[in-house]
């Protein structure tokens, strides 16, 4: 059974890039969102195995969305996608319950490595 993944990023370009990389290695895209609030709403309906979430988004950022999701679902697997040089944000995200992180611009091997860690 393929890993069910939700992609959260305010950039349609980044969502499409990630979705292409994720599906190329056999995982299934079960949802996407363009801000943290939408991510929370969809997460509890879709119940994905894994979420790739951007930090910097309008309406609600990824860190606040992450905190909200893991408060209600301790088993949530959320991978933070962040830009180079945001070390403080990454450490805050990990302390808040992020399972892992990848740094933008990422390549297919970064995405593949993370997906392999969480395949059941």
Buried (B, 14 or more C-beta within 10 A) or exposed (E): EBBBBBBBBBBEEBBEBBBEBBEEBEBEBBBBBBBBBBBBEBBEEBEBBBBBBBBBBEEBBBBBBBBBBBEEBEEBBBBBBBEEEBEEBBEBBBEBBBBBBBBBEBEEEBBBEBBEEBEE
